[in-house]
Amino acid sequence: MRTGKIIDIHCKCGYLLFRYFKAGKGRLIKVLISRLSEDNVGLSKVETHSRPLCPECQKEIGIIMMIHGEPALKLNQGTIKSVRI
């Protein structure tokens, strides 16, 4: 795998949703489930096309989709604190 960083993804309410291995530069648009190092939402157990919620404030984080043959979370940019590397 390429070089990258482990970053913390927070909801706008301040709750730590997960820690993610981000490879490359730019905004965080999608989160591949296989690259999660810590999951406080339970994304590994949800089905495709489900819409996980923040455990703290109950806002929708995004939608689970198949991207390049892997399950991934397409993020709702209005719910998370912006992350850019």
C-alpha positions as CSV (number, residue, x, y, z in Angstrom):
1,M,0.0,0.0,0.0
2,R,1.1,3.5,-0.6
3,T,2.4,5.8,2.1
4,G,-0.2,7.8,4.0
5,K,-1.5,8.9,7.4
6,I,-3.9,7.7,9.9
7,I,-6.4,10.5,10.5
8,D,-9.2,10.9,13.0
9,I,-12.7,11.6,11.5
10,H,-15.0,13.5,13.8
11,C,-18.7,14.4,13.5
12,K,-19.6,18.1,13.7
13,C,-20.8,17.4,17.2
14,G,-17.2,16.4,18.1
15,Y,-17.7,12.6,18.4
16,L,-14.8,10.5,17.1
17,L,-16.4,8.4,14.4
18,F,-13.4,6.4,13.2
19,R,-9.6,6.4,12.5
20,Y,-8.8,6.0,8.8
21,F,-5.6,5.3,6.8
22,K,-5.7,8.1,4.2
23,A,-3.4,7.6,1.2
24,G,-2.8,10.5,-1.1
25,K,-3.7,14.1,-0.9
26,G,-6.9,16.1,-1.1
27,R,-10.3,15.9,0.6
28,L,-11.8,12.8,2.1
29,I,-14.7,11.8,-0.1
30,K,-15.0,8.1,0.5
31,V,-13.9,5.8,3.3
32,L,-12.9,2.2,2.3
33,I,-14.1,-0.1,5.1
34,S,-10.9,-2.2,4.8
35,R,-8.7,0.8,5.7
36,L,-10.4,1.6,9.0
37,S,-8.1,1.1,12.0
38,E,-10.6,2.0,14.7
39,D,-14.4,2.0,14.1
40,N,-16.7,3.6,16.7
41,V,-19.8,3.5,14.4
42,G,-19.8,-0.2,13.5
43,L,-19.4,0.2,9.7
44,S,-17.9,-3.3,9.3
45,K,-21.2,-4.9,10.1
46,V,-23.6,-2.8,8.0
47,E,-25.1,-3.8,4.6
48,T,-24.7,-2.0,1.2
49,H,-27.0,1.0,0.7
50,S,-27.6,1.5,4.4
51,R,-27.1,5.0,5.9
52,P,-25.1,4.8,9.2
53,L,-25.8,7.5,11.8
54,C,-23.6,9.3,14.3
55,P,-24.1,7.5,17.7
56,E,-24.0,10.9,19.5
57,C,-26.2,13.3,17.5
58,Q,-28.0,10.8,15.2
59,K,-27.1,12.7,12.0
60,E,-26.5,10.7,8.8
61,I,-22.8,10.1,8.1
62,G,-23.2,8.9,4.5
63,I,-24.2,5.8,2.5
64,I,-22.5,2.5,2.1
65,M,-21.7,1.7,-1.5
66,M,-19.6,-0.8,-3.5
67,I,-16.7,1.2,-5.0
68,H,-14.1,-0.6,-7.1
69,G,-15.5,-3.9,-5.8
70,E,-15.0,-3.0,-2.1
71,P,-17.6,-1.7,0.4
72,A,-17.0,2.0,1.1
73,L,-18.7,4.8,2.9
74,K,-19.5,7.8,0.6
75,L,-19.4,10.6,3.1
76,N,-22.0,13.3,3.7
77,Q,-19.7,16.4,3.7
78,G,-22.1,18.4,5.9
79,T,-22.0,16.0,8.8
80,I,-18.2,15.5,9.3
81,K,-15.6,18.0,10.2
82,S,-13.6,18.7,7.0
83,V,-10.4,16.7,6.5
84,R,-7.9,17.7,3.9
85,I,-4.3,16.4,3.6
